Amino acid sequence: MKRSVRWLVLGFLMLTVSVLSLSTASSAEIAVGISVRIGPPALPVYAQPICPGPGYFWTPGYWAWNDVGGYYWVPGTWVIAPVGMLWTPGYWSWGGGFYRWHSGYWGPHVGFYGGINYGFGYGGVGFFGGEWRGGAFFYNRAVVNVNVTNVRNVYNRTVIVNNVHTSFNGPGGIEARPTREEEAYSREPHTAALAAQSEHEHAASQNRQLFASENHGRPAVAATGRPGEFSGHNVERARAAGEPYREPKNGRADSARNSGNFNNRATARSENRENRRQLSDSPKPSKQEKQAQKRAEKANRAQAKAEQKRNAREGRR
């Protein structure tokens, strides 16, 4: 009898381990992302709406993807930030024949966001639009739109601004790599986008005028004062497209929802050939623009290191 019980317990434990292993594998397999064959349009040129009040944090606009309509613009907006947390924007990167989206997140530091110049303090490295001092957020008026009658916690610190509007990381775009600090920041505890941010993106996906096929890279609603606020005096229209927009030849780009596994060499070679053809049809930055981009990135990295040293000194006081 005891032997039967022992075998029954052993069988139960083996079954439990098998179920847990299957569950873990399934979770990995359903970690679905999105990859697109055609790169996103350039970032549009737009002004920042005025900060609604203390505690609001700027989250820059970006191009998101819809399987039916293609790329659509998610307007930049001000959101109530979790105290002590900073927003690392999401970004597109190129690799394996596809453009892939890396989601943004909240954390104690701003990590790597592809070197993309989102503006308003996000020059490609770090964030210079403001900083937490205790439980209050202080705004850098040199790069963000703050009215001192509504917000008293302000300061002025000059920031180098570049005019590169490329919207993806990789060959043909911004060829930046994370610094050691950014790699360390990526291992810190993170929090996903707030519900208000997710709802804001969903609302943008339902607005036809925000699709690149409709606005040709110049959305009518480029930035908003609050999430989901797509009309009114706190809405900013894009002043211009970052670069001339070209509709994909097939009308829309093919996408693949996947777990990031693109290891089949034959498939990868075919995808790379097609992607190179598509890139050759897209406008490329001039030599002067590339040089300006490199100078701005170098200056921003130097400024980021100086900012980190200054914050470290203040933290020791």
GIJOMO-V789208 format. One record per residue. N is the residue number from 0. RES is the residue in one small letter. SS is DSSP state (A for helix, B for strand, O for the rest). PSI is psi in radians with two decimals (none if undefined). NEAR is the number of other ideal C-beta (glycine too) atoms within 10 Angstrom. Layout:
n=N res=RES ss=SS psi=PSI near=NEAR
n=N res=RES ss=SS psi=PSI near=NEAR
This chain:
n=0 res=m ss=O psi=-0.77 near=5
n=1 res=k ss=A psi=-0.68 near=6
n=2 res=r ss=A psi=-0.68 near=7
n=3 res=s ss=A psi=-0.73 near=8
n=4 res=v ss=A psi=-0.71 near=9
n=5 res=r ss=A psi=-0.79 near=10
n=6 res=w ss=A psi=-0.60 near=10
n=7 res=l ss=A psi=-0.76 near=10
n=8 res=v ss=A psi=-0.77 near=10
n=9 res=l ss=A psi=-0.73 near=10
n=10 res=g ss=A psi=-0.70 near=10
n=11 res=f ss=A psi=-0.75 near=10
n=12 res=l ss=A psi=-0.72 near=10
n=13 res=m ss=A psi=-0.68 near=10
n=14 res=l ss=A psi=-0.68 near=10
n=15 res=t ss=A psi=-0.79 near=10
n=16 res=v ss=A psi=-0.71 near=10
n=17 res=s ss=A psi=-0.74 near=10
n=18 res=v ss=A psi=-0.74 near=10
n=19 res=l ss=A psi=-0.69 near=10
n=20 res=s ss=A psi=-0.74 near=10
n=21 res=l ss=A psi=-0.69 near=10
n=22 res=s ss=A psi=-0.75 near=10
n=23 res=t ss=A psi=-0.78 near=10
n=24 res=a ss=A psi=-0.73 near=10
n=25 res=s ss=A psi=-0.69 near=10
n=26 res=s ss=A psi=-0.70 near=9
n=27 res=a ss=A psi=-0.67 near=11
n=28 res=e ss=A psi=-0.50 near=11
n=29 res=i ss=O psi=0.24 near=8
n=30 res=a ss=O psi=1.25 near=10
n=31 res=v ss=O psi=2.33 near=9
n=32 res=g ss=B psi=-2.96 near=14
n=33 res=i ss=B psi=2.38 near=16
n=34 res=s ss=B psi=2.47 near=23
n=35 res=v ss=B psi=2.51 near=22
n=36 res=r ss=O psi=-0.43 near=18
n=37 res=i ss=O psi=2.35 near=25
n=38 res=g ss=O psi=2.74 near=24
n=39 res=p ss=O psi=2.71 near=24
n=40 res=p ss=O psi=2.89 near=26
n=41 res=a ss=O psi=2.75 near=23
n=42 res=l ss=O psi=2.30 near=27
n=43 res=p ss=O psi=2.81 near=27
n=44 res=v ss=B psi=2.17 near=16
n=45 res=y ss=O psi=2.85 near=23
n=46 res=a ss=O psi=2.78 near=14
n=47 res=q ss=O psi=2.26 near=23
n=48 res=p ss=O psi=2.73 near=23
n=49 res=i ss=O psi=2.51 near=17
n=50 res=c ss=O psi=2.24 near=24
n=51 res=p ss=O psi=-0.49 near=18
n=52 res=g ss=O psi=-3.13 near=12
n=53 res=p ss=O psi=2.54 near=15
n=54 res=g ss=O psi=-0.17 near=17
n=55 res=y ss=B psi=2.52 near=22
n=56 res=f ss=B psi=2.41 near=23
n=57 res=w ss=B psi=2.26 near=27
n=58 res=t ss=B psi=2.02 near=28
n=59 res=p ss=O psi=2.73 near=24
n=60 res=g ss=O psi=2.77 near=27
n=61 res=y ss=B psi=2.84 near=24
n=62 res=w ss=B psi=2.16 near=23
n=63 res=a ss=B psi=3.04 near=19
n=64 res=w ss=B psi=2.44 near=19
n=65 res=n ss=B psi=2.24 near=16
n=66 res=d ss=O psi=-0.47 near=12
n=67 res=v ss=O psi=-0.84 near=7
n=68 res=g ss=O psi=-0.15 near=15
n=69 res=g ss=B psi=-2.59 near=22
n=70 res=y ss=B psi=2.43 near=26
n=71 res=y ss=B psi=2.65 near=23
n=72 res=w ss=B psi=2.26 near=30
n=73 res=v ss=B psi=1.91 near=23
n=74 res=p ss=O psi=2.51 near=30
n=75 res=g ss=B psi=2.59 near=26
n=76 res=t ss=B psi=2.83 near=28
n=77 res=w ss=B psi=2.31 near=25
n=78 res=v ss=B psi=2.71 near=20
n=79 res=i ss=B psi=2.05 near=15
n=80 res=a ss=O psi=2.54 near=19
n=81 res=p ss=O psi=2.35 near=14
n=82 res=v ss=O psi=2.26 near=11
n=83 res=g ss=O psi=-0.02 near=12
n=84 res=m ss=O psi=2.61 near=18
n=85 res=l ss=B psi=2.66 near=22
n=86 res=w ss=B psi=2.17 near=25
n=87 res=t ss=B psi=2.00 near=24
n=88 res=p ss=O psi=2.69 near=21
n=89 res=g ss=O psi=2.90 near=19
n=90 res=y ss=B psi=2.77 near=24
n=91 res=w ss=B psi=2.46 near=26
n=92 res=s ss=B psi=2.68 near=19
n=93 res=w ss=B psi=2.39 near=20
n=94 res=g ss=B psi=2.48 near=16
n=95 res=g ss=O psi=0.42 near=17
n=96 res=g ss=O psi=0.07 near=19
n=97 res=f ss=B psi=2.70 near=26
n=98 res=y ss=B psi=2.25 near=26
n=99 res=r ss=B psi=2.54 near=21
n=100 res=w ss=B psi=2.28 near=19
n=101 res=h ss=B psi=2.03 near=16
n=102 res=s ss=O psi=2.61 near=12
n=103 res=g ss=O psi=2.99 near=20
n=104 res=y ss=B psi=2.82 near=20
n=105 res=w ss=B psi=2.44 near=21
n=106 res=g ss=B psi=3.06 near=19
n=107 res=p ss=O psi=-0.36 near=13
n=108 res=h ss=O psi=2.80 near=17
n=109 res=v ss=O psi=2.12 near=21
n=110 res=g ss=O psi=-2.74 near=23
n=111 res=f ss=O psi=2.28 near=21
n=112 res=y ss=O psi=0.69 near=27
n=113 res=g ss=O psi=0.05 near=24
n=114 res=g ss=O psi=0.20 near=24
n=115 res=i ss=O psi=2.36 near=26
n=116 res=n ss=O psi=1.59 near=25
n=117 res=y ss=O psi=-0.20 near=22
n=118 res=g ss=B psi=3.02 near=24
n=119 res=f ss=O psi=0.78 near=23
n=120 res=g ss=O psi=-0.32 near=21
n=121 res=y ss=B psi=1.48 near=24
n=122 res=g ss=O psi=0.01 near=27
n=123 res=g ss=O psi=-0.50 near=25
n=124 res=v ss=O psi=2.17 near=27
n=125 res=g ss=O psi=-2.88 near=26
n=126 res=f ss=O psi=2.23 near=24
n=127 res=f ss=O psi=0.35 near=24
n=128 res=g ss=O psi=-0.13 near=28
n=129 res=g ss=B psi=3.13 near=25
n=130 res=e ss=B psi=2.68 near=19
n=131 res=w ss=B psi=2.34 near=15
n=132 res=r ss=B psi=1.72 near=11
n=133 res=g ss=O psi=-2.28 near=8
n=134 res=g ss=O psi=0.18 near=8
n=135 res=a ss=B psi=2.51 near=12
n=136 res=f ss=B psi=2.28 near=22
n=137 res=f ss=B psi=2.39 near=17
n=138 res=y ss=B psi=2.42 near=25
n=139 res=n ss=B psi=1.82 near=20
n=140 res=r ss=O psi=-0.18 near=18
n=141 res=a ss=O psi=-0.39 near=15
n=142 res=v ss=O psi=-0.17 near=23
n=143 res=v ss=O psi=2.68 near=23
n=144 res=n ss=O psi=1.69 near=16
n=145 res=v ss=O psi=2.33 near=24
n=146 res=n ss=O psi=2.09 near=12
n=147 res=v ss=O psi=-0.24 near=10
n=148 res=t ss=O psi=-0.43 near=6
n=149 res=n ss=O psi=-0.55 near=12
n=150 res=v ss=O psi=2.10 near=20
n=151 res=r ss=O psi=-0.40 near=11
n=152 res=n ss=O psi=1.53 near=15
n=153 res=v ss=B psi=2.83 near=16
n=154 res=y ss=B psi=2.98 near=12
n=155 res=n ss=O psi=2.13 near=10
n=156 res=r ss=O psi=2.12 near=15
n=157 res=t ss=O psi=2.40 near=10
n=158 res=v ss=O psi=2.36 near=18
n=159 res=i ss=O psi=2.22 near=14
n=160 res=v ss=O psi=2.24 near=16
n=161 res=n ss=O psi=2.84 near=18
n=162 res=n ss=O psi=0.46 near=12
n=163 res=v ss=O psi=2.24 near=23
n=164 res=h ss=O psi=0.28 near=21
n=165 res=t ss=O psi=2.40 near=26
n=166 res=s ss=O psi=0.18 near=26
n=167 res=f ss=B psi=2.79 near=24
n=168 res=n ss=B psi=2.35 near=24
n=169 res=g ss=O psi=-3.13 near=18
n=170 res=p ss=O psi=2.28 near=11
n=171 res=g ss=O psi=-0.15 near=17
n=172 res=g ss=O psi=-2.39 near=26
n=173 res=i ss=B psi=1.98 near=21
n=174 res=e ss=O psi=1.31 near=16
n=175 res=a ss=O psi=2.68 near=23
n=176 res=r ss=O psi=2.63 near=10
n=177 res=p ss=O psi=2.50 near=16
n=178 res=t ss=O psi=3.01 near=17
n=179 res=r ss=A psi=-0.70 near=7
n=180 res=e ss=A psi=-0.75 near=17
n=181 res=e ss=A psi=-0.63 near=19
n=182 res=e ss=A psi=-0.68 near=12
n=183 res=a ss=A psi=-0.69 near=12
n=184 res=y ss=A psi=-0.55 near=20
n=185 res=s ss=A psi=-0.34 near=15
n=186 res=r ss=O psi=-0.01 near=8
n=187 res=e ss=O psi=2.82 near=11
n=188 res=p ss=O psi=2.35 near=8
n=189 res=h ss=O psi=2.75 near=16
n=190 res=t ss=B psi=2.36 near=11
n=191 res=a ss=O psi=3.03 near=11
n=192 res=a ss=O psi=2.55 near=18
n=193 res=l ss=O psi=2.80 near=19
n=194 res=a ss=A psi=-0.68 near=9
n=195 res=a ss=A psi=-0.63 near=15
n=196 res=q ss=A psi=-0.75 near=18
n=197 res=s ss=A psi=-0.72 near=12
n=198 res=e ss=A psi=-0.63 near=13
n=199 res=h ss=A psi=-0.78 near=23
n=200 res=e ss=A psi=-0.72 near=17
n=201 res=h ss=A psi=-0.73 near=12
n=202 res=a ss=A psi=-0.67 near=17
n=203 res=a ss=A psi=-0.63 near=26
n=204 res=s ss=A psi=-0.26 near=15
n=205 res=q ss=O psi=-0.02 near=9
n=206 res=n ss=O psi=1.89 near=17
n=207 res=r ss=A psi=-0.57 near=10
n=208 res=q ss=A psi=-0.17 near=13
n=209 res=l ss=A psi=-0.11 near=26
n=210 res=f ss=B psi=2.42 near=19
n=211 res=a ss=A psi=-0.56 near=23
n=212 res=s ss=A psi=-0.38 near=15
n=213 res=e ss=A psi=-0.74 near=15
n=214 res=n ss=A psi=-0.09 near=22
n=215 res=h ss=O psi=0.73 near=14
n=216 res=g ss=O psi=0.09 near=24
n=217 res=r ss=O psi=1.37 near=19
n=218 res=p ss=O psi=2.52 near=28
n=219 res=a ss=O psi=-0.48 near=16
n=220 res=v ss=O psi=1.70 near=23
n=221 res=a ss=O psi=-0.53 near=24
n=222 res=a ss=B psi=2.61 near=26
n=223 res=t ss=B psi=2.74 near=23
n=224 res=g ss=O psi=-0.55 near=18
n=225 res=r ss=O psi=2.73 near=16
n=226 res=p ss=O psi=2.34 near=22
n=227 res=g ss=O psi=0.01 near=14
n=228 res=e ss=O psi=1.57 near=18
n=229 res=f ss=O psi=0.19 near=17
n=230 res=s ss=O psi=2.80 near=8
n=231 res=g ss=O psi=-3.10 near=10
n=232 res=h ss=O psi=-0.21 near=7
n=233 res=n ss=O psi=0.33 near=15
n=234 res=v ss=B psi=2.31 near=17
n=235 res=e ss=B psi=2.26 near=21
n=236 res=r ss=O psi=2.56 near=14
n=237 res=a ss=O psi=2.33 near=22
n=238 res=r ss=O psi=-0.53 near=11
n=239 res=a ss=B psi=2.80 near=12
n=240 res=a ss=O psi=2.57 near=19
n=241 res=g ss=O psi=-0.60 near=20
n=242 res=e ss=O psi=2.82 near=19
n=243 res=p ss=O psi=2.32 near=11
n=244 res=y ss=O psi=2.41 near=18
n=245 res=r ss=O psi=2.17 near=15
n=246 res=e ss=O psi=2.39 near=12
n=247 res=p ss=O psi=2.50 near=19
n=248 res=k ss=O psi=-0.59 near=10
n=249 res=n ss=O psi=0.21 near=10
n=250 res=g ss=O psi=-0.54 near=8
n=251 res=r ss=O psi=2.77 near=17
n=252 res=a ss=O psi=2.49 near=19
n=253 res=d ss=O psi=2.53 near=13
n=254 res=s ss=B psi=2.82 near=17
n=255 res=a ss=B psi=2.11 near=14
n=256 res=r ss=B psi=2.18 near=9
n=257 res=n ss=B psi=3.14 near=15
n=258 res=s ss=O psi=0.27 near=11
n=259 res=g ss=O psi=0.23 near=14
n=260 res=n ss=O psi=1.74 near=9
n=261 res=f ss=O psi=1.04 near=17
n=262 res=n ss=O psi=-0.07 near=8
n=263 res=n ss=O psi=2.01 near=11
n=264 res=r ss=A psi=-0.73 near=8
n=265 res=a ss=A psi=-0.76 near=7
n=266 res=t ss=A psi=-0.75 near=12
n=267 res=a ss=A psi=-0.73 near=15
n=268 res=r ss=A psi=-0.74 near=11
n=269 res=s ss=A psi=-0.76 near=12
n=270 res=e ss=A psi=-0.69 near=18
n=271 res=n ss=A psi=-0.70 near=14
n=272 res=r ss=A psi=-0.79 near=11
n=273 res=e ss=A psi=-0.70 near=14
n=274 res=n ss=A psi=-0.67 near=21
n=275 res=r ss=A psi=-0.65 near=12
n=276 res=r ss=A psi=-0.74 near=10
n=277 res=q ss=A psi=-0.69 near=18
n=278 res=l ss=A psi=-0.60 near=16
n=279 res=s ss=A psi=-0.41 near=9
n=280 res=d ss=A psi=-0.22 near=10
n=281 res=s ss=O psi=2.57 near=17
n=282 res=p ss=O psi=2.35 near=10
n=283 res=k ss=O psi=2.61 near=13
n=284 res=p ss=O psi=2.54 near=18
n=285 res=s ss=O psi=2.96 near=9
n=286 res=k ss=A psi=-0.71 near=8
n=287 res=q ss=A psi=-0.68 near=8
n=288 res=e ss=A psi=-0.70 near=16
n=289 res=k ss=A psi=-0.74 near=14
n=290 res=q ss=A psi=-0.72 near=11
n=291 res=a ss=A psi=-0.67 near=15
n=292 res=q ss=A psi=-0.80 near=21
n=293 res=k ss=A psi=-0.71 near=14
n=294 res=r ss=A psi=-0.75 near=12
n=295 res=a ss=A psi=-0.72 near=19
n=296 res=e ss=A psi=-0.73 near=21
n=297 res=k ss=A psi=-0.76 near=12
n=298 res=a ss=A psi=-0.69 near=17
n=299 res=n ss=A psi=-0.66 near=23
n=300 res=r ss=A psi=-0.72 near=17
n=301 res=a ss=A psi=-0.71 near=12
n=302 res=q ss=A psi=-0.65 near=18
n=303 res=a ss=A psi=-0.74 near=20
n=304 res=k ss=A psi=-0.73 near=14
n=305 res=a ss=A psi=-0.69 near=10
n=306 res=e ss=A psi=-0.72 near=17
n=307 res=q ss=A psi=-0.72 near=14
n=308 res=k ss=A psi=-0.71 near=10
n=309 res=r ss=A psi=-0.75 near=12
n=310 res=n ss=A psi=-0.64 near=12
n=311 res=a ss=A psi=-0.71 near=9
n=312 res=r ss=A psi=-0.74 near=9
n=313 res=e ss=A psi=-0.56 near=10
n=314 res=g ss=A psi=-0.48 near=7
n=315 res=r ss=A psi=-0.27 near=6
n=316 res=r ss=O psi=none near=4
